[in-house]
Structures are given as C-alpha cells and as structure tokens.
Amino acid sequence: MSYPINYPTPQGANVQIFELGGSTSDWVKPQGASFVWFTLIGGGGGGGTKFVDTVIPATKLGGGGASGNVTNFMCPAFLLPDVLQVVVGNGGNGGEYVGEDFVGTDGTAGVETAIYYQLKATTGYKLLGASGGGGGNAAPSGSTNGTGGTAGATNSGGPMTAAGFYNATRGQNGAAGNVAITTNNLIYVMGGSGIDTGSTLITGYYGYTATLEGGYSQLSPIPVSIPSSSTQAGTKAKPQSYGCGGVGGAGGRGGDGLAIIVTW
C-alpha cells in the first residue's frame, strides 16, 4: 500500500491512515500485533467572512477558525477488540455572503474524529476522540472585525486509556479578523489566520514554514499542519491542511480530520 503522506514505517509495522472527512471505516487488528498506536486530529473550524459595505466603502475581515484537537494513545493490542470503527471528522465550512451589502456569515465548527468499540448509528462506545475546532465569526459591520473561533476543551480519555499511554492536546484558537496567526509550539496543527493573504509566511511547529496560500502538512518526523488560505470568497472551495482552522476574510474551509493507527 502507498500512503498519501510520508509517515515513518517501522520494520514490521502496519500503518493505516484514514483521511476522508465524514467517512466511517472498520479497522481490523492485524494478526500477531503486540502494541497499537493511535493519532487522531479533529476537523478544523471554518473561517468567517468579511463585511463589505457597498454604500460607505469599508471592509472588515472575519475571524479564522480554530484548529482541531490532537489525541495520541498507545496500548497493548490484546486489550482491544478485533474490530474498531473509525469516524473521521469533517472540517467546518467557511462563511458565505448574504444581502446586497455582502454581509458575511460565521464559519461552522469542525467535527470530532473518534474511535468506537461499537458504532450504533451516530453513537456508540467511544474509545478515543479528538474534538473539532470552533468556527470563526464574520465581521459584524464595516467598522468591526470578526472574532476567531475557539478550540474545543482538551479531550478526556475514557477508562480504557488508563491501560496505556494517553496524551490529549488542545487546538489553537483562530485569530481575530485582520490579525495574523501566531506560532504556538505546543500544538501540531494551527488555527486560521484573520488575514487572507497568500504572501503571508507563517511558522508552525518546530519552525516549519509555509505561505497561507500553499499551506503545509506532513507527519514525518513529527506531525505538522499549517493552513492554506481561500481566495475564492464564499465558495468554500479550498480546504486547508489536516485539522487546521479556515482562514478568515474569504471564508476558508477548515481542514478535515485525520486518524492514524499503527500496530507492531
């Protein structure tokens, strides 16, 4: 199997990557597995749109969406059932424009990425989860910028996580409109910027950099995601990197979540 991203594959390890937002898939435990490692990233929130007044020329930008949470867990394989359900969260949609004066709307929140023992419709016995980020707020008027989305509370592990090594990291809040996102070296994925400019260079975890227009996502040697911008106002056409918040201004879409399960 070829993987869509460069993830390190230890000798004899089985690596399965689930990256389609909104999908539900079965994970079947490989025979002979001793340990299992999970990495989950929740969907990023969408960015809010700008306000454009056609009577009195004034433009204010919407806030960026928050990034999704990140959850890591490792445990002995024999403690897990043979089949788990993997639900990958969607990134939130960016805002749109309504009315003659191009009044913007808020971005929607990203959806949780989760692992279930047994899935019953949309609920079940949850093993792990990584919450999605909140959507950015649209600029409410021609004189006020929108506020950034809020990251979800840190995920608390269920009873099963006491049997292994568990870590949950809160995402990054989105920046307010017309404010550039700042680096937070404690997270893997970045919130959305309040400035929708492709030439803006931003720095992510461990000094990895990218422009907002291009974005950046990689998982080796460490998980890093930097959002890309959406220059097509209101269309929600350009998704971001995994779990990143959508950029405010033109209503950038939040990045879809991600689930990685490694057994050895």
Rosetta blueprint (number, residue, H / E / L):
1 M L
2 S L
3 Y L
4 P L
5 I L
6 N L
7 Y L
8 P L
9 T L
10 P L
11 Q L
12 G L
13 A L
14 N E
15 V E
16 Q E
17 I E
18 F E
19 E L
20 L L
21 G L
22 G L
23 S L
24 T E
25 S E
26 D E
27 W E
28 V E
29 K L
30 P L
31 Q L
32 G L
33 A L
34 S L
35 F E
36 V E
37 W E
38 F E
39 T E
40 L E
41 I E
42 G L
43 G L
44 G L
45 G L
46 G L
47 G L
48 G L
49 T E
50 K L
51 F E
52 V E
53 D E
54 T L
55 V L
56 I L
57 P L
58 A E
59 T E
60 K E
61 L L
62 G L
63 G L
64 G L
65 G L
66 A L
67 S L
68 G L
69 N L
70 V E
71 T E
72 N E
73 F E
74 M E
75 C E
76 P E
77 A H
78 F H
79 L H
80 L L
81 P L
82 D L
83 V E
84 L E
85 Q E
86 V E
87 V E
88 V L
89 G L
90 N L
91 G L
92 G L
93 N L
94 G L
95 G L
96 E L
97 Y E
98 V E
99 G L
100 E L
101 D L
102 F L
103 V E
104 G E
105 T L
106 D L
107 G L
108 T L
109 A L
110 G L
111 V L
112 E L
113 T E
114 A E
115 I E
116 Y E
117 Y E
118 Q E
119 L E
120 K E
121 A L
122 T L
123 T E
124 G E
125 Y E
126 K E
127 L E
128 L E
129 G E
130 A E
131 S L
132 G L
133 G L
134 G L
135 G L
136 G L
137 N L
138 A L
139 A L
140 P L
141 S E
142 G L
143 S L
144 T E
145 N L
146 G L
147 T L
148 G L
149 G L
150 T L
151 A L
152 G L
153 A L
154 T L
155 N L
156 S L
157 G L
158 G L
159 P H
160 M H
161 T H
162 A H
163 A H
164 G L
165 F E
166 Y E
167 N E
168 A E
169 T E
170 R L
171 G L
172 Q L
173 N L
174 G L
175 A L
176 A L
177 G L
178 N L
179 V L
180 A L
181 I L
182 T L
183 T L
184 N L
185 N L
186 L L
187 I L
188 Y L
189 V E
190 M L
191 G L
192 G L
193 S L
194 G L
195 I L
196 D L
197 T L
198 G L
199 S L
200 T L
201 L E
202 I E
203 T E
204 G L
205 Y H
206 Y H
207 G H
208 Y L
209 T E
210 A E
211 T E
212 L L
213 E L
214 G L
215 G L
216 Y E
217 S E
218 Q E
219 L L
220 S L
221 P L
222 I L
223 P L
224 V E
225 S E
226 I E
227 P L
228 S L
229 S L
230 S L
231 T L
232 Q L
233 A L
234 G L
235 T L
236 K L
237 A L
238 K L
239 P L
240 Q L
241 S L
242 Y L
243 G L
244 C L
245 G L
246 G L
247 V L
248 G L
249 G E
250 A E
251 G L
252 G L
253 R L
254 G L
255 G L
256 D L
257 G L
258 L E
259 A E
260 I E
261 I E
262 V E
263 T E
264 W L
